[in-house]
Amino acid sequence: MKTIFEKSNGSDGICLTDEKIEFPFLDKSFLRNGEIGLPKVGELEVMRHYKELSDRNFCIEKGFYPLGSCTMKYNPKVNEFLASLEGFCNLHPLSDDEDSQGALQLMYNLQNMLKVITGMDAVTLQPAAGAHGEFTGMKIIKKYFEVKGDNRTKVIIPDSAHGTNPASAKMCGFDIVEIKSNEKGQVDLDALKAVLDKDVAAIMMTNPNTLGIFEENVLEISKIMHENGSLLYYDGANFNAIMGYTNPKLMGFDVVHLNLHKTMSTPHGGGGPGAGPVCVTESLKEFLPTPVVEFDGEKYYKNYNLKHSIGAVKAFWGNFGVLVRAYAYILMMGKNLKNASENAVLNANYLKEKLKKYYDLPYDEPCMHEFVLSGEKQKQNGVSTLNIAKALMDENTHPPTVYFPLIVHEAIMIEPTESETKEKMDEFVDIMVKIANEAKVNPEKIILAPHTTPVKRVDETLAARHPDLNGKEL
Ligand SMILES: *Cc1c(COP(=O)(O)O)cnc(C)c1O
C-alpha cells in the first residue's frame, strides 16, 4: 500500500484563499518561505486511504484478543456516548468549581467507589496510566520516609513483577533489590527475609502476580514488611482478578494503583488513553497529589491543602474522559463487578486446563485472571513462541503476550478476560491445538507465518532502535 505522500497528485483537498496573508506582528524568522510539504490529495482519496489503513488494524471488535496482563476486554460502547456528552467533553478544565459541579461530583463519587473497591481511605485520580500511578505511589512512599526523617533507599521487587515496577521505583531514586520466585511461582519468603534491612522503604507486588498466581503468603509478607517499618505497594493493574472478592487493604497493603483503562473499560490499544488512580491508607492521605475533590455538604470543590502533598503529577485533573467511562462502567455493573472477576478467573482456568495437554505449563497451579504457558515443547521442533504468535494472526486472533514474564522460557501469557463466551474460547483452543499439531508435522508453515496479513515479519529491533516515524526513509 502506498503512503499518503506517494499518493499525492497535486489536487487540493481544500482551498482556503489565494490571497497572501500578512502577519506583521510575527518576526520574519518565524515565517515559512517554501512549500509546507503536505501531500495534496482530494478529500475522497484521503478518506479511502485512512479507511483502508484502519481496516488493517486488529481490534476487539474483530476477534479474540487474549493479550496477557493487558485486559483487552469488550468496552461497552455506551461509555463512549457518555464520555462524549457535551457537558463533559466541552467543559474547560480551568472552569471555576461553581461551574463544574457535575464533573466534580462525578470525580468525588468515583473516588469513593474506588475506596470501596480497594478498601483504601483516600484516592487521587490524577495519574494518566498504570506506570504513572506506580511513579506517583513511589513518590508518596519516598516523601513519607523523608518527612519521618528516615532515609530509606531500597525497594524490593520480585522477579515476576511487571517491568514498569522497577522502572517507576528507579525513577523515584530508589535502588532496586530483586528477589527470586520459589518453585510455586510465588515470592520466596526466605529470599525476602534475606534482603530485608532498615534501608528498605517498600516492596512492590502484583497479586495475583504476572504468572496469574495468587500469592498465598501475602499476609505473612505484609507482617514481615510492616515489622521492618517498610510499606507495601500493590500493582492493581489487573483488578479483574480479585474485584469484589478481596482487596489490597485486607492483604495489608498501604498504596495501590488501578488501571481504569483495563479493569473499568476504556479502549486502550496503542498506548492510551488511560487513568491510573492511586489509593492509599489514612496515614498517607496527606501525601497525595493535589488537588483532590471534596464535598462540604453543599458543594464539591478542589482541595489544594494537603500538608505533605507531592504536588501535581499531571496537567489539570487527570484524563477525565477515562474517569467518566469508569464511573459509567461501575454504575452499570453494580454488584455484578464481582461477576466480572468470577468470569475472568473461570475463563482463564478453563483455557489453562484445555491447553496444558498441548503446551507446557511450568507452574501448574490454579490461576486467577491469566496464566502462562511455555512454548518449550514446540521449540524442540524449531517452532518458537514468536512463530506461534505470528501463526495466530493468520487465524484472526491477536497473539497473547509473549516472552513475559521473564522467568518462563518461551512464555505465552494468556488473558481471555471476562467478556468472552465459552464458544469463543473453544474456538481459540481449537486454533491453538491446530498450531501445536502443525508445529509437529509441518513446522515450516508456522515458522514462516503469518501468511495472510498485509505486513509479514517486521524487524522489531530496527523499529524500536531506529524508528522512521514520517516515512521519509521509505
Ligand atoms: C498494564 C500493567 C502496568 C502498566 O500500566 P500502563 O497503563 O500501561 O502504564 C503495570 N503493571 C501491570 C501488572 C500491568 O498489567
The ligand as an ORCA input file, in Angstrom:
! r2SCAN-3c Opt
* xyz 0 1
  C      -0.513     -2.852     32.296
  C       0.236     -3.029     33.526
  C       1.025     -1.977     34.046
  C       1.270     -0.679     33.315
  O       0.103      0.049     33.035
  P       0.119      1.193     31.913
  O      -1.233      1.801     31.963
  O       0.412      0.504     30.616
  O       1.202      2.164     32.265
  C       1.652     -2.180     35.250
  N       1.559     -3.345     35.914
  C       0.819     -4.390     35.437
  C       0.733     -5.657     36.224
  C       0.143     -4.271     34.224
  O      -0.572     -5.285     33.751
*
